[in-house]
Amino acid sequence: MAIEQLPDGRWRVDVEPIKGKRFRKTLKTKGEAQRFEATCRAKVIDTPDWSPKPKDRRTVSELVKLWFDLHGSSLSDGVRRKAILDEAAATLGDPKAIAVEGATVANLRATWLAAGVSPKTTNNRLGYLKAVYNNLHSLGVIDYPCPFARLKPIKLQERPLSYLSIEQIGEVLDALDDRADTSPHPPVIARLCLATGARWGEAEQLGPDRLRGNLVVFANTKSKRVRSVPISDALAKRLRAHWKKHGPFTHCMLTFSRVLETTSIRLPAGQATHVLRHTFASHFVMRGGNILVLQKILGHSSLTMTMRYAHLAPDHLQEALLFNPLSDESALTQRTF
């Protein structure tokens, strides 16, 4: 019985509205006991935390599908990310998502590295996996945070950015021009990237409707922002003449990479077409260009990204020449011991 009368006339309440939540209390009257019981049972309805929630048995692959349906499908690289996440779920053995621990994901990371995946790409994949939990948690789809949130990415050694010298720029453009009869687009796209700092993919998408006078307008960019960059009269005329003769640009990144391999230039892996963007930014800074203006031209959302080129400025850290302990040689020659 939830309520029973004791020999001394008082009333004892023994109620368990939900399993694991039991309340006992002794009161003077039956009415008080009934009200106490009703209060305990009402709290189960009014206070969700009192009600036990069923265990979340969804697997990692199920969360990946939910993430893609609710968020990932809206990303420009959502399909690619989902393929990576599906593979990660399979490698993990597709466990219950709530039970994935930091050590488990650390082992997954070690598997990627052993398979030859670069540390940078490994960090990206780890970020994608964390984002699944974080996005679904913020949407209320899961009621727990990422269980391996404290797992830190691999600390990467900063590498100097490669860029082309004036002589190397000439070598690349000459090699592209030599093949212009069979591959007319790469020479023009390369010049456009060198003149504006655009990514190769952004330049490929450019058409006559995005050339307004001597201003090129880049849309569908990595930062999701439209940006405009002025170009010279000569380049604007060349673009219009090229489109009139050859039509819109086609995908030719691979052609550029193959032509680059025929030159004397050797670049780090993954920097084939992107070296043109680095070259624009590097020469811009070396010639005294303003770093804040460069940020706007490149479309960087954070100045931190643009600051990678700051060391190329003519006056960068010139104080090191003035204030180092060997700068005053006359004082050193006059020292006495």
N, C-alpha and C positions, 0 to 999 in steps of 0.2 A: 504494500500500500504506500502511496506517495505521502498520505497524511494519516497519522494514527494518534489516538489519545493515550496518554501515559497514565499510570495508576494515580499520580498526584493531581490529575485533572488538566494538565497542560497538553498542548498539541505539538507533535513532532512532525516536521516536514523532511522527507527524504526523496529528493527528485533528481532525476538524471535526464534532462531534456535532450541531450545528445551524448553519444558514447564518449566517455572520457571527461565529461563535465558533470560532476555530481555535487549537489548542494544539500546540506543538512542544517536545520535550525529548529529550535524549540520555542514556541510562542504560547501566550496565555490563552488565546481564544481560537476557535476553529476558523472564524472569519479572517483573522490575521494570517493563519496558516494557509488558507486558500488564496489570499491575495499574494502571499510570498511565492507560492507555487506558480501562480499565473504570471507573476513578474519574471520569474526564471525562464518560463517557457516562451514568453514574449520576446525576451532578449535574443533568443535564437533567430527570430524573424527580423528584429530591428537592428541587430548587430551582426553583420556578415562574418566578422572574425570569429564569432562563436560557432559558426557552422563549419564543420570539417569539409575541406575541398577535396574532390577526388584527385588522386595522384595523376600528374601529367605524364602520360606514357608515350607521348609523341617522340619519334626518332629524329635524328639530325636531318635526314633527307626530307622528312615531313615539314620540318621548320624551313628548310631551304625552299621548298615548293611554296609555302605560305609567304615567305619573304619575297619571292619572285612575283607572285600574284599581287601582293599588296604594295610592293615598293620597287623591286628590282626591274620589273618590266618597263618602268618609266625611265630607267637609266640608259644612256647611249651605249654602254657596254654591258648591259644587264644579262644578255644571253651568254656572253663569254664568261662573265662571273659565275652564272649558274652552273655552267659546265665544270668550272674549277671546283665549285662547292659540292656538286654531286660526286665528283671524283674523290674529294676529301672525305665525304660521308662514307663512301664505299671503302676507302683505305682504313678508316677508323672502325669499320665493321658495323656501321650504322647503329650506334648505341642509342639509348634513350637520351634525348638532348639535355635533360636536366642533370644527368649523371656524368656528363663529360667534365673531366678535371684538368687542371693545368698540366699535370704530368703526362696525361694522355695526349694533349695537343703538342706538348714539347716533343714527345716521341714522333708524332706526325711530322713536325718540323724537321726533326733529324732525318726522317725518311726522305723528305724532299731534298734536303741538302746532299744526302748520300747518292741520290739519283742525278745529281748534277744541276739542280735548280739553284740559281744564284741567291745569295743572301737577300738582295733587294727584292727579288720576285717572291721569295719566301715570306718576307715581311708583308708584302702586299696581300698574299693569300691569307695570312693570319689576320690581317685587317678585315678582309672580306668575311671571314668566319665570325669574327667578333661583331661585325656590323649586322649580321643576321639576328643575333640575340638582342643587340641594342635597339634595332629598329622594331622588332616584334615586341620588346618590352615597353618601348615608348608608345606603341599602338595599343597596348593592353592585351595583346594576343597571348603572351606568357606573363606570369606574375612573379618571375624571378629574374635577376640580372644575369649578365654573362658569367657563367661559373668559372671562367678562366681569365677574367678581366685583368688580373694581376700579372699575367704572363707578359713579359716585356719583349719588344721586338729586338732583333739582333742589332747591335751597334755597328754601324757601317763606317768603314774608313772613307773619308772624303777624298774624292779623286779630282785632280785638276781637269777642267773642261777643255776638250780639244777644240781648236779652231784653225781655220786655214789662213796662211799668210797670203799676201798679195800675189806672190808667184804661184802658190798652190791654187788660188782661185782661178788664175789664168789657165793653169794646166787642166783643171776640171772643166772649165767652160770650153776650152779648145777640144777636149775629148768628146764632149757632148755635141758640139757643133759639127764635128767630123761625122757623126752618125745622124745628123738632122734629117737626111733624106728618108731614112727608114723609121726614125723615132723623132718626129718634129716637136713633141711636147716637152720632153725633159729640159732642153736648153732654155726655154722660156720660163718654165716653172722654177728652175734653179736660180735664174736671174731675179725672179719675183721674190723668192725666199731671201736672197742675199740683200735685196733692196728694202725689204719690209720686216724681216725677222719672223715671217710667217712659218708655221709648221707646213711640211710638205702636203699633208692631207687638207689643210685649210686652203692652200694655194690651188690645189687640184680642183676644188669645188668652185673656184672663182669663174664667173662668166661675165658677158657684156653688161648684164643688168646690175652687176656689182661694181662696175667701173664708172664712177661719176666724175667727169672731168679728169683731173689727175689724182683722184682719191679712190683707193680701193677699199671696199667694205668687206670685212671677213665676218661671216656668220657661221653657226654650228661649230663654234670653237670649243676647246677643252674646258674653258672657264664658263661656258654657256652665255658669254656676253659678246655682243656685237662690238667690233672695234674698227676704226677707220685709220688708214695710214696713207700719207701723200707719197706719190712717186714722181719721177721726172717725166718731162714731155716725151723724151725719146722712148722710155719704157712703155708709157701709155699708148703711144702710136704703134709700138711693136706688138703690144697685146691685141689691139683692135685689128691690125693687119693679120695677125696669126689666127685669130678666131674666124675672120672672114675667109681665110684660105683653108684652114684645117678643121674648123669647127671647135666645139667645146673640148676642154681638156679631158683626157681619159686617165685611168689608173696606170701610172708608169713608175711607181717607186722602185720596183724590182729592176727596171731598166737602168735607172740612175745608179743603183747599187752595183750592177754588173759593169757599167762604164767606169765607175770609181775604182773597181778592182784592176782595171787595165792601166791605171796611173801609178805613179810612184808613192802615192799617199797611203799610209796605213793608219787606221783609226781603231780605237777600242770597240769591242763588240757592241752593237746596238746603236752606233752613232753615225750611220751612213748618211741619211738625209738630214738628220737633226743637226749635223755639223754645220749646215748652212745657217740655221737659226743661231747657233753659238757663235758663228763667225760674224754675223751681223752685230750681235750684242757686244762681242769682244772689241771689234773695231770701233763701234759707237763710243764705248767707254774710253778706249785708248786715244781717241781723237778729242776727248774732253767733253763728251756728251753728258747731260744731267741724268743721274741714276733714277730720279723720279719720273722723268720723261720716258726713259727706257722701260720702266715698269708699265706705263700706259701703252707704249707701242707693242710690247710683248704680250700684254693682257694678263700679267701675273696678278692674282688676287692678293698675294702677300708680297711685301717688299723683301722679305727674307729670301725668296727665290731669286730676285733680281740682284741682291747683294753678292751673289756668287761671282759677279763680274767686277765688283768694286775694286778688287786688287789690281786690276789692269789700268786704273786711272793714273794719269801722269804724276799726280801729286800724292798718290796713295802711300801713307806711312812715311812721308819724306822726313818727318821728325826723327826717324831712326838715324838719319845721316847727321843731324845736328846735335843730338843729345846723347849719343853713345859715348862710353868712357874713353874711346880713342879719338874722338873728334877734335880735341884740342891737343895736337901733337907737340906744340911748343911748350905746353905745360909739362908734358911728359919728359921732354929733353932737359928741362931745368930742375927736375926733381932731385932731391938730396936725401941721403940715407944716413 
